[in-house]
Amino acid sequence: MTSTQLAGEKKEDKRKLYFFIGGVFIFSIFSFWLTSQDSFIKVVQPLLNLYTYLSSKILNIFGYATSARAEYLSGPAFSLEVKKGCDAIAPMILLVLSILFFPAPFKSKPKAILYGIGLLFLLNLVRIISLYLVKLYVPSIFDFMHTDLWQIVFIVFTLYLWLRWLRKESNPAHAQN
């Protein structure tokens, strides 16, 4: 390979990197702007209701007398409101954009996106259920769990999902299939 070809490949790699970073950045800003609009609650409300419904059903399996009414998960002692922002949409958007804009063949992207969204959905159910239990048993750490710990968990898990997909994409055996 000549130095001119090598320089051309480096330039192409740089262009792909800029496209990836720029695309994810621009569409993330647009997506977060869109989700911050008051009208977006109409779109996300059914998802919030589903989270509370499923959380209540799971808690009831374990003997907790809970009920779900719209975005409220209620028990004998208190109600927990699952609001916009507690829906895991932000990490889902970030994962989808990171996969879509990464310069890799499109073939594996839909499966990775569906898999990632499903896992983030399940993680959010775990989050809601755990926050209900924390508020019930150790209310003094609820704010920390809600605003600090779970935010970090979602960031790390989203990054993990993307890196796992990226590693699979860069595997030569996978590329041949």
Residue frames as qw, qx, qy, qz and C-alpha x, y, z in Angstrom:
[[0.000, 0.891, 0.453, 0.000, 0.00, 0.00, 0.00],
 [0.425, 0.439, -0.022, 0.791, 1.39, 3.37, -0.95],
 [0.195, -0.264, -0.442, 0.835, 1.59, 6.35, 1.35],
 [0.276, -0.043, -0.240, -0.930, -1.00, 8.13, -0.82],
 [0.574, -0.292, -0.682, -0.347, -3.47, 5.25, -0.38],
 [0.470, -0.308, -0.664, 0.493, -2.78, 5.15, 3.35],
 [0.022, -0.135, -0.181, 0.974, -3.36, 8.90, 3.64],
 [0.419, -0.155, -0.455, -0.770, -6.60, 8.51, 1.67],
 [0.577, -0.343, -0.741, -0.028, -7.83, 5.80, 4.03],
 [0.316, -0.277, -0.516, 0.746, -6.98, 7.91, 7.07],
 [0.164, 0.017, -0.083, -0.983, -8.87, 10.83, 5.55],
 [0.541, -0.246, -0.611, -0.523, -11.88, 8.59, 4.87],
 [0.523, -0.333, -0.719, 0.313, -11.76, 7.22, 8.44],
 [0.137, -0.180, -0.306, 0.925, -11.63, 10.77, 9.77],
 [0.345, -0.110, -0.331, -0.871, -14.63, 11.74, 7.63],
 [0.590, -0.318, -0.712, -0.209, -16.60, 8.76, 8.95],
 [0.415, -0.295, -0.606, 0.611, -15.70, 9.66, 12.53],
 [0.052, 0.095, 0.085, -0.990, -16.81, 13.27, 12.05],
 [0.474, -0.200, -0.529, -0.675, -20.04, 12.11, 10.42],
 [0.562, -0.334, -0.748, 0.109, -20.71, 9.75, 13.33],
 [0.294, -0.301, -0.470, 0.776, -19.98, 12.31, 16.06],
 [0.144, 0.048, -0.116, -0.982, -21.75, 15.13, 14.23],
 [0.478, -0.248, -0.646, -0.541, -24.80, 13.03, 13.39],
 [0.503, -0.406, -0.718, 0.257, -25.23, 11.71, 16.91],
 [0.206, -0.250, -0.317, 0.891, -24.69, 15.19, 18.37],
 [0.232, -0.024, -0.252, -0.939, -27.08, 17.05, 16.05],
 [0.554, -0.291, -0.641, -0.445, -29.85, 14.46, 16.20],
 [0.444, -0.326, -0.696, 0.461, -29.44, 14.09, 19.98],
 [0.013, -0.172, -0.207, 0.963, -29.99, 17.81, 20.42],
 [0.424, -0.096, -0.421, -0.796, -33.02, 17.68, 18.13],
 [0.566, -0.280, -0.769, -0.104, -34.40, 14.59, 19.91],
 [0.340, -0.321, -0.609, 0.640, -33.93, 16.05, 23.37],
 [0.159, 0.076, -0.009, -0.984, -35.53, 19.31, 22.22],
 [0.506, -0.172, -0.598, -0.597, -38.46, 17.35, 20.78],
 [0.554, -0.328, -0.755, 0.125, -38.94, 15.29, 23.94],
 [0.207, -0.216, -0.453, 0.839, -38.89, 18.44, 26.08],
 [0.266, -0.204, -0.301, -0.893, -41.94, 19.86, 24.33],
 [0.464, -0.013, 0.550, -0.694, -45.17, 19.82, 26.32],
 [0.785, 0.254, -0.160, -0.542, -46.96, 18.04, 23.47],
 [0.414, 0.361, -0.836, -0.003, -44.54, 15.10, 23.73],
 [0.337, -0.138, 0.762, -0.536, -46.29, 13.90, 26.90],
 [0.790, 0.248, 0.099, -0.552, -49.18, 12.73, 24.69],
 [0.689, 0.440, -0.566, -0.105, -46.74, 10.43, 22.90],
 [0.277, 0.334, -0.817, 0.381, -45.01, 9.13, 26.02],
 [0.557, -0.268, 0.357, -0.700, -48.06, 8.83, 28.31],
 [0.940, 0.017, -0.176, -0.291, -49.01, 5.32, 27.12],
 [0.656, 0.327, -0.587, 0.342, -45.44, 4.17, 27.80],
 [0.100, -0.379, 0.565, -0.726, -45.52, 5.63, 31.32],
 [0.774, -0.155, 0.138, -0.599, -48.84, 3.89, 31.94],
 [0.899, 0.176, -0.398, -0.045, -47.37, 0.60, 30.70],
 [0.363, 0.390, -0.654, 0.538, -44.40, 0.95, 33.03],
 [0.373, -0.292, 0.498, -0.727, -46.64, 1.51, 36.07],
 [0.885, -0.002, -0.081, -0.458, -48.98, -1.31, 35.05],
 [0.822, 0.242, -0.498, 0.131, -46.16, -3.83, 34.61],
 [0.156, 0.409, -0.628, 0.644, -44.35, -2.65, 37.75],
 [0.600, -0.252, 0.321, -0.688, -47.52, -3.10, 39.78],
 [0.937, 0.071, -0.222, -0.258, -48.11, -6.59, 38.38],
 [0.645, 0.327, -0.592, 0.354, -44.54, -7.65, 39.19],
 [0.093, -0.372, 0.566, -0.730, -44.68, -6.17, 42.70],
 [0.765, -0.168, 0.125, -0.610, -48.00, -7.92, 43.30],
 [0.856, 0.168, -0.488, -0.016, -46.44, -11.27, 42.35],
 [0.471, 0.211, -0.631, 0.579, -44.07, -10.73, 45.28],
 [0.388, -0.528, -0.704, 0.275, -46.87, -9.87, 47.69],
 [0.100, -0.211, -0.153, 0.960, -46.92, -6.08, 47.55],
 [0.223, 0.686, 0.681, -0.125, -50.43, -4.70, 47.37],
 [0.099, -0.377, 0.210, 0.897, -49.95, -2.17, 44.58],
 [0.499, 0.670, 0.548, -0.037, -52.11, -0.77, 41.86],
 [0.315, -0.065, 0.360, 0.876, -51.46, 1.23, 38.73],
 [0.244, 0.821, 0.489, -0.166, -53.56, 4.15, 37.69],
 [0.404, 0.907, -0.074, 0.091, -52.23, 6.05, 34.69],
 [0.513, 0.581, -0.467, 0.425, -48.67, 7.08, 35.65],
 [0.406, -0.600, 0.455, -0.519, -49.15, 6.39, 39.38],
 [0.637, 0.020, -0.761, 0.117, -47.84, 3.26, 41.08],
 [0.436, -0.561, 0.217, -0.670, -49.68, 3.13, 44.40],
 [0.510, -0.077, -0.823, 0.238, -49.38, 1.05, 47.52],
 [0.460, -0.701, -0.540, 0.064, -50.88, 1.31, 51.01],
 [0.498, -0.562, -0.165, 0.639, -48.27, 3.82, 52.22],
 [0.019, -0.647, 0.196, 0.737, -47.65, 6.10, 49.22],
 [0.736, 0.618, 0.276, 0.007, -47.90, 6.62, 45.48],
 [0.452, -0.382, 0.437, 0.678, -44.98, 6.90, 43.11],
 [0.530, 0.773, 0.128, -0.326, -45.49, 9.04, 40.02],
 [0.650, -0.022, 0.515, 0.559, -43.65, 7.88, 36.92],
 [0.214, 0.848, 0.080, -0.479, -43.15, 11.11, 34.98],
 [0.683, 0.712, -0.052, 0.158, -41.82, 12.10, 31.60],
 [0.099, 0.779, -0.566, 0.250, -38.07, 11.62, 31.89],
 [0.520, -0.328, 0.747, -0.254, -38.55, 8.40, 33.88],
 [0.849, 0.372, 0.146, -0.345, -39.32, 6.57, 30.65],
 [0.675, -0.262, 0.558, 0.405, -35.80, 5.58, 29.46],
 [0.610, 0.753, 0.245, 0.040, -36.46, 7.37, 26.18],
 [0.040, 0.927, -0.355, -0.116, -33.27, 9.47, 26.38],
 [0.416, -0.458, 0.761, 0.196, -30.92, 6.46, 26.60],
 [0.692, 0.371, 0.617, 0.050, -32.98, 4.68, 23.94],
 [0.430, 0.900, 0.040, -0.067, -32.59, 7.65, 21.60],
 [0.132, -0.813, 0.548, 0.148, -28.87, 7.87, 22.28],
 [0.594, -0.165, 0.775, 0.139, -28.39, 4.15, 21.61],
 [0.653, 0.595, 0.468, 0.015, -30.44, 4.24, 18.41],
 [0.289, 0.943, -0.142, -0.085, -28.56, 7.27, 17.09],
 [0.315, -0.669, 0.655, 0.157, -25.18, 5.79, 18.01],
 [0.645, 0.067, 0.746, 0.150, -25.97, 2.59, 16.14],
 [0.566, 0.740, 0.363, -0.018, -27.56, 4.31, 13.13],
 [0.214, 0.953, -0.203, -0.065, -24.79, 6.84, 12.60],
 [0.524, -0.536, 0.616, 0.243, -21.89, 4.47, 13.13],
 [0.505, 0.565, -0.486, -0.435, -20.30, 3.56, 9.79],
 [0.328, -0.142, 0.934, -0.025, -21.14, -0.14, 9.71],
 [0.186, -0.158, -0.803, -0.545, -23.30, -2.24, 7.40],
 [0.500, -0.218, 0.052, -0.837, -27.00, -1.60, 7.96],
 [0.646, -0.060, -0.723, -0.237, -27.81, -5.32, 8.10],
 [0.496, -0.216, -0.741, 0.398, -27.23, -5.76, 11.84],
 [0.013, -0.184, 0.233, -0.955, -28.55, -2.38, 12.95],
 [0.594, -0.350, -0.249, -0.680, -32.31, -3.11, 13.21],
 [0.802, -0.258, -0.534, 0.067, -31.72, -6.20, 15.37],
 [0.466, 0.010, -0.445, 0.765, -29.26, -4.32, 17.61],
 [0.197, -0.288, 0.041, -0.936, -31.68, -1.41, 17.98],
 [0.722, -0.359, -0.345, -0.480, -34.63, -3.63, 18.93],
 [0.766, -0.159, -0.528, 0.331, -32.49, -5.67, 21.31],
 [0.308, 0.123, -0.338, 0.881, -31.09, -2.51, 22.94],
 [0.385, -0.348, -0.063, -0.852, -34.47, -0.82, 23.31],
 [0.796, -0.321, -0.457, -0.232, -35.89, -4.00, 24.84],
 [0.671, -0.120, -0.502, 0.533, -33.08, -4.27, 27.37],
 [0.077, 0.190, -0.220, 0.954, -33.35, -0.58, 28.29],
 [0.584, -0.386, -0.272, -0.661, -37.11, -1.04, 28.72],
 [0.817, -0.297, -0.490, 0.069, -36.50, -3.98, 31.08],
 [0.477, 0.033, -0.406, 0.779, -33.83, -2.06, 32.97],
 [0.195, -0.330, 0.040, -0.923, -36.29, 0.78, 33.45],
 [0.746, -0.408, -0.385, -0.359, -38.84, -1.64, 34.90],
 [0.732, -0.175, -0.471, 0.460, -36.18, -2.81, 37.36],
 [0.208, 0.217, -0.205, 0.931, -35.45, 0.85, 38.13],
 [0.452, -0.426, -0.148, -0.770, -39.09, 1.73, 38.83],
 [0.828, -0.362, -0.419, -0.094, -39.65, -1.36, 40.98],
 [0.646, -0.059, -0.417, 0.637, -36.43, -0.78, 42.91],
 [0.015, 0.311, -0.130, 0.942, -37.33, 2.87, 43.50],
 [0.648, -0.469, -0.272, -0.534, -40.73, 1.82, 44.84],
 [0.845, -0.288, -0.407, 0.193, -39.03, -0.62, 47.23],
 [0.449, 0.136, -0.303, 0.830, -36.41, 1.94, 48.26],
 [0.247, -0.427, -0.001, -0.870, -39.12, 4.49, 49.02],
 [0.782, -0.420, -0.331, -0.321, -40.97, 1.85, 51.02],
 [0.878, -0.304, -0.265, 0.259, -38.03, 0.52, 53.04],
 [0.569, -0.317, -0.032, 0.758, -35.26, 3.16, 52.98],
 [0.254, 0.892, 0.355, 0.119, -36.87, 6.47, 51.99],
 [0.314, -0.848, 0.157, 0.397, -33.82, 8.45, 53.12],
 [0.384, -0.338, 0.616, 0.599, -31.83, 7.26, 50.07],
 [0.552, 0.610, 0.569, -0.022, -34.65, 7.59, 47.52],
 [0.262, 0.934, -0.062, -0.234, -33.41, 10.88, 46.04],
 [0.232, -0.623, 0.685, 0.300, -29.87, 9.56, 45.70],
 [0.528, 0.103, 0.829, 0.155, -31.09, 6.37, 44.02],
 [0.474, 0.741, 0.465, -0.101, -33.45, 8.26, 41.73],
 [0.278, 0.953, -0.063, -0.104, -31.29, 11.15, 40.59],
 [0.107, -0.767, 0.620, 0.126, -27.74, 9.86, 41.00],
 [0.490, -0.242, 0.835, 0.070, -27.31, 6.11, 40.99],
 [0.659, 0.438, 0.611, -0.032, -29.88, 5.15, 38.37],
 [0.388, 0.885, -0.116, -0.231, -28.73, 7.92, 36.02],
 [0.107, -0.657, 0.726, 0.172, -25.20, 6.51, 36.12],
 [0.586, 0.026, 0.810, -0.013, -26.48, 2.96, 35.64],
 [0.633, 0.672, 0.357, -0.143, -28.38, 3.99, 32.52],
 [0.240, 0.874, -0.371, -0.204, -25.41, 5.86, 31.05],
 [0.262, -0.485, 0.829, 0.096, -23.04, 2.96, 31.68],
 [0.623, 0.204, 0.751, -0.079, -25.51, 0.33, 30.44],
 [0.574, 0.780, 0.133, -0.211, -26.30, 2.27, 27.26],
 [0.123, 0.793, -0.574, -0.166, -22.59, 2.66, 26.57],
 [0.460, -0.246, 0.853, -0.003, -22.09, -1.05, 27.27],
 [0.698, 0.456, 0.531, -0.150, -24.82, -2.02, 24.79],
 [0.472, 0.853, -0.141, -0.173, -23.32, 0.17, 22.09],
 [0.060, -0.689, 0.717, 0.083, -19.77, -1.07, 22.70],
 [0.614, -0.031, 0.786, -0.070, -20.96, -4.67, 22.70],
 [0.691, 0.643, 0.306, -0.121, -22.64, -4.14, 19.33],
 [0.252, 0.883, -0.373, -0.131, -19.55, -2.33, 18.06],
 [0.345, -0.488, 0.800, 0.049, -17.30, -5.19, 19.15],
 [0.697, 0.255, 0.668, -0.060, -19.56, -7.68, 17.40],
 [0.554, 0.816, 0.079, -0.142, -19.51, -5.54, 14.25],
 [0.115, 0.833, -0.534, -0.088, -15.72, -5.36, 14.26],
 [0.661, -0.243, 0.710, 0.009, -15.34, -9.14, 14.61],
 [0.206, 0.396, -0.679, -0.583, -14.14, -10.51, 11.23],
 [0.062, 0.150, 0.986, 0.042, -16.11, -13.75, 11.71],
 [0.247, 0.612, 0.574, -0.484, -19.31, -11.73, 12.18],
 [0.214, 0.618, -0.236, -0.719, -18.59, -9.57, 9.14],
 [0.074, 0.181, -0.872, -0.449, -18.50, -12.66, 6.89],
 [0.104, 0.362, 0.918, -0.124, -21.96, -13.87, 8.00]]
